[in-house]
Amino acid sequence: MDFYIVDAFSKKPFGGNAAGVVVYEDLSPEMMQKLAAELRFSETAFIKQINPSTYSIRFFTPTNEIDLCGHATLASFTALKEGGHIVSNGTYSMKTGNDMLPISVSDDFIMMEQASPIIRETLSSTDAELLANIFNIPVHEIGDISYDLAPQIASTGVFDIMLPVKSREVLQNLNANFIKLAEFSKEKNVVGVHAFTLDCEDHTACCRNFAPLYGIDEEPATGTSNGALTYYLYMNKVIKDLYVNYTFLQGEKMDRPSIIVSQLRWEDKIKVLVGGSCYVLSKGRLNL
């Protein structure tokens, strides 16, 4: 089986978010989970070809299978291109769970359509106080100085809590109690918390992502979370333009700066696309 290590959302090595990618023909879910635990990336993608333009992909953290992962999707199609399975300037389909999502591949950029965007609920003031306690910040630092923003649960494939904070300094100084955050995430039936601030020069937002319930204390780049954030900002009237690129800076605190690009489109309904560049760090074979 071919195996790749790919830094997603970065044009340089050791930037962005690293993902493992395994191209297989016959592998049980139990073996996939064991491999993901052994490889210890935040997510490992397992790819099986269905036909020349369609690929089934399953995503595993070190502890669980998840429905969708943006950075591992980009890593997967970068690996497929590196291995000669697909070519640039083509459109392909990814089957994950019950969804079939289109993927556009160019020379140095991959764009994926997200699952149908959803905002599930707005958290209560009591929940906001709990989040402030979990992240060790005053509750009045939650929100934004220009817009009326509150924590909401949103998804373009997996559910996360969108947590607005008022400044880049507050974002950088978040100090999560991971045990309490995992408990809160389980209670709210979400993967984790996507904290962000609009106080971010040259980008739409600066972000940090926390998912200790799934064995990931913090991730330097999360495509699906920034897709959900794009929809959150659209629904809260922070952004409104279609067919333009929005950019999100993530991973600064982890010294793995990542640029995630998103776009809103209207085709009978609103759609969210997420993309970026990737760097293939390593490739080889798994002896199984």
Beta strands, then each sheet from edge to edge (+ up, - down):
strand 1: 2-8
strand 2: 17-23
strand 3: 44-51
strand 4: 54-60
strand 5: 65-66
strand 6: 90-96
strand 7: 99-105
strand 8: 110-113
strand 9: 118-122
strand 10: 152-155
strand 11: 159-164
strand 12: 192-197
strand 13: 205-211
strand 14: 216-219
strand 15: 245-250
strand 16: 258-266
strand 17: 270-276
strand 18: 278-285
sheet 1: 5+ 4- 3+ 2+ 1- 18+
sheet 2: 5+ 4- 6- 7+ 8- 17+ 16- 15+ 13+ 12- 11- 10+ 9-
sheet 3: 5+ 4- 6- 7+ 8- 17+ 16- 15+ 13+ 14-
end
